[in-house]
């Protein structure tokens, strides 16, 4: 028994283009039919062309945008720089570092405790000799955050703690620790005039 070999199709001919177009259309229809049948088999329900499936927060799905990813990466980088500058367990003598916060509103908040155990907040900002803090380093000015407007007296032990912290930060600056980009005191005040800078409860 012999089989006839089909004649080669000239793909440049109009008949061949029509034949290929019909095959593609049939394959597409078969794929759509299979997908619809599969949806029905697994119990999702009937698919309608005018309905769009959108993940909502109620379904537990979370939408992450490219901006969220970039922002998260920047926050992680800034926090890593802060931890290199003020690592956990940094020796501050009789004072103690309780927590070092990630940069927020142009500053780094460092929660410390006095030798008596009283918590206080130091704001680490970019150095600006026009508005000096209670202590300075090559790149930074340290301010005791006491919710004042510049007319509140600074607790002596808190000011000493800020100076001890500045001394340790200076050593880390000399060793090449990266410096996070922060605002100066004046820049922060202008940019966030009603900012809530305190992190203590």
N, C-alpha and C positions, 0 to 999 in steps of 0.2 A: 504494500500500500504506500502510495506516495502522497506527500503533503505539498500543496502549492505554497510557495513562498510569496507573501504579499509584495506587491510592487513597492519600491521605496517611495516614500512620500516626499514630494518636493516642498520643503517648508516655506519656500518663498511664494508658493502659489496661493491664491485666495481660498481655494478649497481646503488646503492644509490649515490655514489660519482659522477657518471656520470650525474644522474638526478639533483643533487644539483648544479653541475657545469653548466648545461644547463640553469637552472632557473636563476642563478646569471648572466649569459651572457645575457639572454633575458631581465632581469630587467635593466642591464646596458645599453643595446641598446635602450630600451624604454626611459630611462632617458635622453640619449643623443639626441634622436629624439625630445623629449619634449623641451629640452633646445634650440635646433636649431629652432624649430617652434616658441618658445617664442621670440627669437631674431628677427625673421622675422616679427612677429606680432607687436612688439613695434617700428619697423621702424629703428632699428640700422643698418640693412643691412645683407648681407650674410656672414656667418662666414666661414673662410677657415682655414684648419688645418695648413697651412704654414705661417699664419700671426700671429703676436704676438701683443697684445694690450699693448702699453707702454704709460704711462702718460708723456707728455712732458711739458716743461714750457709754451709753446704756448697755451696749453689747460687750463692753470690756475692751474694745480695741482702742489703741492710742495712735493718733496721727503725729508723725514726727516730720517736721519740715527741715529743709537744708539749713535755714537760719538757726533752728534749734541746735542742730549738730555743730555748726560753726561756733555758736555762743557757748555751748557746753565745752568744746575743745579749748576756747579762749579762757574760760573760767578755770579749767583744769590746769592750763599752763600758768596762769597767774597764781593759783594756789600753790603750785609746785615751786614757783619762785619765792613766794612768801615763806614756805616751809624751809627752803634753803637758807633764807635770811634769818628767820626766827624758828629754828627747829624745836620740836618737843624735847624737853629735858635741857634746854639752854640754861647754863649756870648764871643765875642772877642773885647769887648770894643768899641773904636772909629773906628775900622776896621770892615769890613763886609765880610762874606763868601758868595760868589755869586753862586758857584757850586762846588760840590765834585764829582769827576769822579770815575768810577769803576777802579780797578787795571788794569794797562796796561803797558806792557814792564817792569814789575817788580817794578812799583811805583804807587803811588796814587797822582794824580794831584788835587790840591785844588786852585780854582780861588778865590782870595780875592780882596778887594778894600781898598785903603788907605783912611784916613780921608778926603782927597780932592776928592776922587772918582776915582782915577786912578787904573785900574785893573792890577793885577800881579799874577804870578803863583808860588805856593809853591809845590815842589816835596817831598813827604813823602816816605822815603826809610828806609831799615833796618839799624839799628845803626851799625856803624863801626868806632871805635875810631881812626883808622888809617887815615880816611878821614872824619873828623867831618863836619857837616853842620853849618849853622848859629845858629841853635838851636837843642837840643837833648832831648829825653825822655828816658825812660827805654829801649824801644824797637826800637825807630826810630830816624833818623836824618832828619832834615828839611833843604832843600836847596831852595834858591830863584832861579827860572829858568829865567835867563836873557840872554840866548843864548851865554853865554861866555864860555871860556875854563879854568876858574879858575883865569884868569887875569883881569876880568872885575869887577870894584868896585860895590858893592851891595848898592842899594838905602837904605838910613837909615830907612825910614818909612816902606819899605818892610821888612827889617830885623827885625824891631820891631814887625811888624805884625806876622812874623814867630815865634818870641819868645812868643808872646801872645797865638798863636795857640798851640805851644808846651806845654805851661803851662796848657791849658785846656785839651789837650790830656793826659798829665801826670795824672791829676785827674781822667780821665776816665779809664786809665790803672789801677790805684789803686782800682777802684770800680769793677774791674774784666771784663771789656769789652774785647771781644776776639780780638786778633791781627791777621790781615791778613798776609800771607806769602809774603814777598817782598824781593827784591834784595838789596844789599848794593850799594853804588855809584860806587865802583870799579867793582863789579860784573855786574852791568847794562852796564857800559862802555865796558867791555870785551865781553859781550854777544851780545850787540846791538851797535857796534861801529858807525854805520851810522843811528841810530834810531832817528826818529823825535819825540821828547818828548814834544814839545810845544802844548798846547791846545788853546791858545789865537789866535784869527784871525789875 
